[in-house]
Each structure stands twice: as structure tokens, then as C-alpha cells.
Amino acid sequence: MTHSHLIPLQDIPASGARAAHSLRVGDLELLAIPQLAYDVPGTPAHINGGDSETELLLLRREGDRFTPWGTLPAPGGEDAEPFTIGDRTFLAVASIRTGAGPYDYQVPSVVHEWTGSGFTPFQSFDGFAAKQWRHFTVDGRHFLALAQGVALPHTKDINRPSALYTWDGTRFTHFQDIDSQWGYNWHPFTVGGHFFLAHADHAAPSVLHHWDGTRFVAHQDLAPTGGRAFATFQDPGGDDTHLVVARIDGPSRVLRWDAATGTFTEHQSLDGPGGRELALVRTDRALYLIRVNFIHGTPADPTAALMSQIYRWDKDHLELVEEFPTTGGTDLEVLRGAEGPLVVQSNALSPDLRFSAHVRVYRFTDR
């Protein structure tokens, strides 16, 4: 670890930033940043506090920098998923809550459509503590998956499972619920000629589902608790497919596809809890995995100022090559840049647990 792979380019002011996703509409490239909460002056810092009547930030990309372009209403913003159907562009926004304490987790999440000059609401979905939208296609069908839910004693009667919706030609309709308690994330991918959908859950097992041609069926458990995110990659120079499972309450898992059994088996463990999101960076020289960490400890007594990790694939395993500082890290987006890949990394908290923090833009170097 003699040099840095991440060269800082820009700090973007945000408040409780939970994600950063790039989208293109015509000649315009935008960066969408949903925000969980604003700080309330005179109140104690708490990672689940604040005023959640927030907006989603839209920034225009200009070279390797981003400048303010507009906003969308998005209370308690957790995620923004851009996708296209034919020549139409959509932006799905997940909202976890409204209010400034007490909070209401029974809040709609809205899909917006690009009109040519801006976004307008297209369809609203009732949800409970929504965390992430994910769009994917299988067998020529468009699906929109919503990870949601919070499993607490006072929410057991109103909690909802994560849900899948399918495009009927004019709108999305409910397709299937996915058993869950505290859904966080999705990851669709194909291996061995099969289509899989991984679902991350905090309180229940994170489960890999397979598409049987008519619906998604539970295939195998991936982590007992604390699931947050996934990444898949093929062994450079080989045929093995690996699935990485980020966990907040324990080490991340690296699994390897076993074609003989049709399941993923244990391959490697990445030390340390706190895992929130994963991203792959491919260069001419190597394959890298970035893991961004959220907190250590509990929401009542957290540590947000952490080191996150960069790993390089070395023959048959991921090797730690660098650590970099994050404060309540939540997301990673890897973009093409004129002088190498750009990494956009969102932070939801400051070191003193306030929501005012920065989304950081780096150039990734492979020297």
C-alpha cells in the first residue's frame, strides 16, 4: 500500500446522502443523490433522527465534475434507480419515511419519467421503510424490485415484505412478494445459464432466488443476518464466478459458484463488519473490489468515521491493497472518465454523526 488508487477530485455537499447513481437523458448526464434527512438545529445528533422532508439532488456532469442542475421531492430518500423501457427513461426513488420525529414509515415511493426537459411523477407505490429499487429484465420482461421493511416490536403488524413488480405495457403491476423482514438490496445476475436474484436482509437471512420461468424461487441462503449488498465477477483468466456478500454485522463473504451442485460455496472472508456497498473497478491491469463501510457499533452508539477497503484480485483471492476514510459510507458508483475510471462515493454522516456530509468524487488510478 505504497500509493493511493483514489485521487480526490470533488466534494459535493449533501445531507444524509444514501446513494449516487448516474443516468443519461439525451446529451445530458446527471447524477442523482437521494438524501435521508436534514440536521435540526438544537437537537442531539442521532443517525436515525433529523428532518426527513428532503429533496433528491440532480447534478449535471461536466467533464469530471458535477454542478447543481435541479431537485425532485423525495422525503427520506434512500435510493434512486434509473432505467429505460424502449425510448422512455424513468427514475425510481425509494423513500424510507416522512416527518421529523415521530416518523411515518408507511410512505409511497415514486417512479418519475423524463419528459424531455425534466422529470414528472409517473407511478406511486405504497411501501413501508423502502430501501432500494432495482430494475432488471428476464425472458424479455421488465421487473422493478422494491427492498423494504423494518422488523421492530412496534412494526410487526404493519411491516411489509419486499416486492417485485412487472411491466404490463403501460405501468407496473404487483408480481410477487419476497419473504423478508428488513430488506435492503437486490442483485440480479446470470451464471451457469440460470438467472438469479439476490436479496439482502438485515434481520432475516439474505437469500438467493432463481427464476424458474414463471416466478422467483428461494435457492440458497447467503448470510444469516446483516445483509447489505452484493457483487459478482468472473475470475480474470479463469472460468469461476464469485459472489461477494457485504454484511454490516460481520465479515463480508466471498462465495464461488459450484457448477456440480448449482450453488455458491464458501471461498474467502473479508475481515471486518460495517459493510454497506460494493463496486467493481476493472482496469487494463487488474480487477478491483471496493467495499464502503457505514458504521461500527449500534445506531444508539455508532462510530461513523471508518476506513473502507480496496481489494485486488490476485490469482485466486481478493487481496487488501488500500484503505480510505469514509464517514457513514453508503454507496459507490463507477463511471468512465477521460483519464481513467471515476468513483463517486456517498457519505450519509459526518464524524460527529450529523447529516451534513460530502459525496466524494475520485479518479481511480492503477499505477
Helices and strands as residue ranges (DSSP letters): E 6-15, E 21-25, E 28-33, E 55-62, E 65-73, E 77-85, E 88-95, E 109-114, E 119-125, E 132-138, E 141-147, G 153-155, E 162-167, E 172-178, E 183-191, E 194-201, E 206-211, E 216-223, E 227-234, E 241-247, E 252-258, E 263-270, E 275-282, E 287-293, E 296-298, E 301-303, E 305-314, E 317-327, E 329-335, E 342-347, E 356-364
